[in-house]
Amino acid sequence: MKANTDTTDESAFTDVETTGVPPIVSNTAIRMTAALARLLPADRQERYIAEFHVELFDLAQAKATRAMQILYALQEMRQIMRLRAALRTPDQPRFHWLQRLAYWTLSSDIRTWGVLGPPIALAVVNIFRVQGWGSALFTIPGIVAFYGGVEWLRKHWGVTVTRRKTRSNEARQDERYRS
């Protein structure tokens, strides 16, 4: 006797109204997404909690297992900091904080060359150790070009280098104003 393979399993396409059985949503996934939403700005938390829970319910209706729902929550965990940054400053580019850090570093000679000087010096020493003085002397134009690049970047971004005020400089300025 041949089995009937032409019929489809209608039970896979039934919904809550016809069966009376609600889909099972993982409590762990609900708690994870609720905790993740707490990392978002306060005025947006409730909206995203509801949105995450609706997506979990949709997954459960689509017969997703609890493990799949937890996997969804983990995927949201990977993206939550990016969403937080986008919600906090929607008009700024993605790596705005990196540009601000570079601007702050370039605004002081001490910060700029305190960060960039040691790696450059170590590179010259490494070239000297491996290849000798002849090759180490060829790094001088590269260092000069690197300095030129820093100055070009300062000019391009409009960074003004601030000098650190010392007590002697302030005292001299006070003496000039008194006389």
N, C-alpha and C positions, 0 to 999 in steps of 0.2 A: 504494500500500500504506500502510495506517495504522499508525503506531507505537503500541506498547503503553504507555500512560501509567498503567495501573492498578497496576503493580508498584512497590514501594518499593525503595530502594537498601539492601539488608541490610548492606552493608559499613560503613555509617555507625554501625551499632549493635553492632558486634563489639567484644569486649574483648580483653585481653592473652592470656587463656588460649586462646582459639580461634585467634587470629592468630599468637601467638608473638612479636609485635613490641611492645616496651614503648612507652608514649607518650613523646614527646620533651619533656623539661622544660628550659626555658631556663637555662643556667648563669649568665647574667647576673642573672636574676631570683632564682636561688638565692643567689648572693653578696650581692645587694642586701638580701634579707630576712634573711640571716644577720647582715649588718652592722647592720641596723636593730634586730634583737633584742639586740645588744650594748648598746644604749642603755637597755634595761630593767634592773630590779634583778637582781643576780647570781643570786639563788635562783630566778628565773623564766625566765632566758634559754633554757635547754635546752628547756623546755616550749614556748615560743613559736617557737623555731627549728623544732622538729618540727611544730608546728601550721601554720606558714607553708609548710613544705615539703609537707605533706599537701595543703594547699589548692592549691599549684602543681601537684602530681601530679594532683589532681582536675580542674584546668583542662586539663591536657594530655590526660587521658582524654576530656574533653569536646570534644576537637579544637580547643582554643584555640591560636592561633598564638603564636610566641615574643614577638611584639610585644604581644599581649594579656596574656601572663604578666608582661612587664616593666611594662605598664600597671597590673596588679594590684599589683606591688611598689611602684610610685610612689604608688598609692592608700594602701597601708599606710604609706608614708613620711609622708603627710599626717596620719595618725592616731596615729603612734607616740608623740609627746610627750603627747598626751591619755591614751593607754594607760599611759604611764610614770607620769604623775601619779596616775592612778587606782590603780595597783598600789602606789605608794609610800605614799599616804595614802588608803586606801579610805573612811575614815569622815569625811573632810573634804569640804566642798562644792567645786565646780569652781574658783571664783575665790577660794579661801581666802587665797591669797597677796596678792590685791589688798586684801582686808579687813585683813590684817595690816599692809600698807604704810600704809593709811589710819589705822589705830590708832596706828602708830608716829609718823606725821606729826602727828596730833591730840594726842599726848601731850606736845608741846612747843610753846609759843607761837612760838618762833623758827622752827621748822620749818613750823608751820601758816601763819603770816602771811608767812614768807619765800617760800613757794610760792604762796599765794593773793593776797598783797598786790600784786605787780607787775602781774598781769593786771587786777586791779580798778582800779589807778591808770591803766593804759593805756586801759581802757574809759572812764574819766571824761575823760581827756585827749582821746580820740577824739570823744566826745560834745560836748565843748567846741569842738573844731575844726570839727565839722560843723554843730552847731546853736547854739552860743553858751552863755553862762553860764546863761541861764534854764533850759535843758534839763539842763545839768550839775548844777545844784542839785537837780533832781528825782531824781538818782541817789543822793543821800544816804539816803533811806529804804530804797532797795534795798541799800545797803551795810550799814546797820544791821540789816536783815532777814537778810542773809548772815551777819553776825556772830552773830545770834541762832540761825541754823541750825547754825553750827559749835558753839555752846555746847549746843544741844539734842542734837546728835549725840554730843558728849562725854558728856553726862549719860545719854543712851539706851544707849550702849555701855559706860558705866562707866569712861571714860577719865579718869585723874587727870593733871593737868598737872604735869610735873616741872620744877622750877627748876634751872638750871645752877648747880652749886656752884663758887664762886670761892674763891680763897685767902683773901680777906678774910672771907667768910662762915664758912669753916672756922676761921679764926683767932679770930673772935668767939665761935664755939661753944666752942672750947677754953678761952678765957678765962672763959667762964661756968661751965664745969665745974670749973675750977681754984679758983674763989673760993668 
